[in-house]
């Protein structure tokens, strides 16, 4: 799909949207993973989500199940192409003044983040989850990074300008998380840790984490960073997260096996 065709394909979203919506991306190779996400969401009575189906078979199956789906065929195995495509979708939603939450299909909702973070999100242009160490150059400066696997974007002027810049930067980086963190770093964000500041170890590097939402203020942008324990990339057994987003194998079958062991499989 060409980027200039996006608005036509997501027209059902643009025309049938009220309030904050949830956006996910999946293809048939991730069929079981997206079904698991949907199963978890429905247990929480979450229904205002749209799946961007990257092939027709998945789109057709989801529609038969009564799931909101739009088909945006993307016939490539290059992840960089998907990241570029995702940023283009996000930019189009914001241009149409739509607030949205993006969730990876393997970021399993155990509590409803719309309730957990709803009031907090109103304070920021972008409310994001915390990643691990990628991109490393930004991590070495901040001792943490933002993750693109779960974030809440409000259609403010600042956010629209940010995603316009991201849509250009990603053409060179080919990686949405690298672009997001580097663009924000260039904007000179200054971070505040209002809660208890701790560290956790990942690949021999110490990640800074906070018990409360962290605040990042920079050039024409206001960012919130959700506590690591609420959206866990590394399982922290002492805390039950709002979202479990464990680092896991790319293959769907291996991911499913891991999720069952972690007790975050709801599809069966």
N, C-alpha and C positions, 0 to 999 in steps of 0.2 A: 504494500500500500504506500502511495506517495503521501508525504506529510500534508500537502495541500488538499487532500481528500478527507482529512480527518473529520472536519465539521459535519460533512454529509453523513458519515457512518455513525457518529455519536449523536445525531439529531434527536433520537428518542430520549436521551439523557437530558439534553438541553431543553426539550419541550415538556418534560414530565418531572421536573425537579422542584422541590420546595424544601427549604431548610438545608442543613448540612447533609451531604450524601457520602456514601462510602464507595470507594473505587478499588477494584482488584483486577489483576491480569492473570490469565492462565491459558494453556493450550491443552490439547488432548493428552499429551505426555504427562501432564500434571492433573489429570482428571480426578484421581482419588484424593489428591491433596486439596483441591478446591472444594470437593464434596465434603471433606472433613471440616474445612473452614466454615462452610455453609451450615453444616450440622451443629457445630459449636455455636455459631451466631444465633441460630434459631432457638437453641436452648436458653439463650439470653433474651429472647424476644426481639432480636435485631433483624429488621427486614428491609431497611432503606439502603440496600446496597445494589451496586451494578457490577456485573462481571464483564470486563473487556475480553471476549473470547477471541483468541488469536487464530482459530480455524473454525470451519463450518460445522464439523461433527460435534465439537464441544458446545458450540452455540445452540445447535438444534437440540441436543440432549438437555441442556439447562432450561431452555424454553419449555420443553415438555414437562419438566419438573416444576414449572411455574416460577423460575428464577429470572430476575431481570438480567438480560444479557444483550449485548450488541456485538456483532461480528466485525472484527477489524483484522482481516487476514494478514499475517506477517510470516511469510515463508522464508525464514532464515534461521540458522543455528548460531548466528553471531549475537552474543549478549549485548555487544555495543549497540547493535541496531535496535534491540528492544529498549535499552535505556534511553536512546535518542527519541524513540517513539513515545515512551512513557512521558518524558518531559514535554513533548509536543501536546499530548493529551492534557496534561496538567495545565499548561499555558492556555489552552483553548477553554478549559473550564473556568479559569480565573478571568479570562477576557469576557466571558459571559456572566460574570459576577456570581459564580457558584462557589460557595465554601465547600470544601471536601476533606475527607479523611482518606488517605491511602494506606492500604494494608497489603503486605505480601501475603500470598496464599498460605505460606507456611508460618505466618505469625498468628498463632491460634488464640482466639479470644476466650479467656476464662471468666472475665468480668466485662461489663459493658463500659468501654473507655469513653463513650459519649456521655455517660453519667459520671464516671470517675474524673474525667478531665474537662468536662463541658464548660464549667465556670472559669476554669484556668485558661482555656484556649482563647477566651474573649479578650484576654490581656495582651495577646501576642499576634504578630503577623503570621508567624509559623511556630507551631509547637511540635517538637520532634522527639523521637526516642534516641537513646544513646547507643552508639555502635561499639566496636572494640578498638582497633588501631589503624583502620584504613580510612583515608590515605595517611601513610606514615609521616609524611612531612608536616601535616597539620597536627597530627597526634603529638609529635615531638614538641610542638609549641604549646598546645592546650592541655595535653595529657588526657584527652578524650576526643571523640568525634561524634558527629550527628549521623544517624542511620536513616537510610531512605526506605527501610522496611516497614516503618510506621510513622506517619506524621499527619498533622492537622494543618491545613492551609486555609487562611481566610482571604477572601477576595478584596484585599486592601490595595491601595496604590503601591505601597511598599512591596507587597508580595508579587503583584503583577510585574513590577520592574525587576524583582529578583529572578523570576522565572523567565523573563525575556533574556536576561543576562545568562542564565543557565542554558537556555536553548542554543545560545551561541557558543558558550564555553565547551559544552559537551561534544560539539562537532570535532573538537581537537582531542579532548580527553577520552571520549568513548565510554565514560563511566559516570553515572549520575551522582554517586556518593562522593567521588573525587571532586567533581565540579561543584557540588553544593558546599562542601567544606572549604575548598580553596577560594571560591567566590566570597564566602562569608569571612574567611580569614583576611582576604584583601580589603574587606570593608572595615577592618580594624575592630572587630567585636571585643568588647570588654565584658568578662564574665563575673557574675556574683554567685557565690555559694551561700544561700540563706540557711541551709540546714547543716547537719553534721557532715563533715567532709571525711571520706575514707578512701581507701584504695583496694583494688582487687588485682590479682595477678593473671595476666594472659600472655602466653608465649614470651615469658621472661620480661614482660613489661608491666609496669604498674599503671592501672587505669584509675583516674580520679573519679569518684562517684559522690553524690550528695543524697542525703535523706529527704531533701525537698526539691521542688522545681528550681533549676538553675536559670538565671537570667543573663541573656547576652544582648547587649546594646551596641549597635554600630552605625555606620553611615546609612541612614534611611532604612533601618530594619530593626525589628524588635523580636528576639528569638527566645523561646522557652525550651528547656531540655528536661524531659521527663526522667525521674529517678530510675536508675538502672534496674533496681529491684522490681519496678512496676512493669517494665518491658524487658524481659531477661533474654539476652543473647547467650549468656552462660547461666545454667541453672543454679540458683541460690536456694538451697533446700530450706533455709530458715525463713524464707519469705514466699508467700503465695502471690504470684504476679497477676496483674491485670491481663497481660498478654505474654504467652510463652513463645519466644521466637528463637529457639536454640539453633546454634550453628550446626548444620546437618548436611549429609551427602546430597548432591544434586539429583541423583537418580530417585525417582518417585518411590520405588519399592523399598529401597534402603531408608529413605526418609520415613516412610510408613512404619517400618519395623522399629526405628528409633522412637517415633512418636508413641507407639504402643508401650514401649518400655518406660517412657516418661509419663504415661497415663494422660496423654493429651490427644488421644485418637477417639473420635466420636462418630465416625462414619458407619461403623458396623453395628 
